[in-house]
Amino acid sequence: MHIKTIAVTYGRKWNMGDYESAHLETAVWADLDEDEDAEVVMNELWTFAKAAVKEESLPLLQHRERLNGEGLAASKHITGG
């Protein structure tokens, strides 16, 4: 049996604090030639999908850190800590 197409979906859910979350997901696929190794192509797609979600997550995580930092500073100011 010849596999013609391989598809991979990878997603990640991030806790943004204050009962909020963000979900990032990507789907990638490849059409295979008859001489291509399906397992090798699948591993390459996984690597690509994970890297894409990681790259898109960085600004989101930086934003989360800024929000959490502001929240901590505000609570210290209010409580006098």
C-alpha positions in Angstrom: 0.0 0.0 0.0 1.3 3.4 -1.0 0.6 6.4 1.4 -0.1 9.4 -0.7 -0.6 12.1 1.9 0.5 12.6 5.5 -1.1 15.3 7.7 -0.1 16.4 11.2 -2.0 18.6 13.6 -0.3 20.1 16.6 -1.7 22.4 19.2 -0.9 23.8 22.6 -3.1 25.4 25.2 -1.5 28.1 27.5 -2.9 29.3 30.8 -3.0 33.0 30.6 -4.0 33.6 34.2 -7.2 35.0 35.6 -9.2 31.9 34.3 -8.3 32.6 30.7 -6.4 30.4 28.2 -5.1 30.6 24.7 -5.0 27.8 22.2 -2.6 27.8 19.3 -2.8 25.1 16.6 -1.4 24.3 13.2 -2.0 21.7 10.6 0.5 20.7 8.0 0.5 18.1 5.3 2.7 16.7 2.5 2.0 14.7 -0.6 4.5 11.8 -0.9 6.3 10.6 -3.9 6.5 6.8 -4.2 10.1 6.6 -3.2 9.7 8.8 0.0 9.8 7.2 3.5 6.5 8.1 5.2 7.9 7.9 8.7 10.7 10.3 7.8 8.2 12.8 6.3 5.9 12.4 9.3 8.7 13.2 11.7 9.7 16.3 9.7 6.1 17.5 9.7 5.9 17.1 13.5 9.1 19.0 13.9 7.8 21.8 11.6 4.4 22.0 13.3 5.9 22.1 16.8 8.3 24.8 15.8 5.5 26.9 14.2 3.4 26.7 17.4 6.4 27.6 19.5 7.3 30.6 17.4 3.7 31.9 17.5 3.6 31.3 21.3 6.5 33.5 22.2 4.7 36.9 21.8 1.7 35.4 23.7 3.9 34.2 26.6 5.7 37.5 26.7 2.4 39.3 26.9 1.3 36.9 29.7 4.5 37.7 31.7 3.9 41.4 31.3 0.3 41.0 32.6 1.4 38.8 35.5 4.2 41.3 36.4 1.7 44.2 36.4 -0.7 42.2 38.5 2.0 41.5 41.1 3.1 45.1 41.2 -0.4 46.3 41.6 -1.2 43.8 44.5 2.1 44.9 46.3 1.1 48.5 46.0 -2.4 47.9 47.2 -1.4 45.8 50.2 1.7 47.9 51.0 4.0 44.9 50.5 
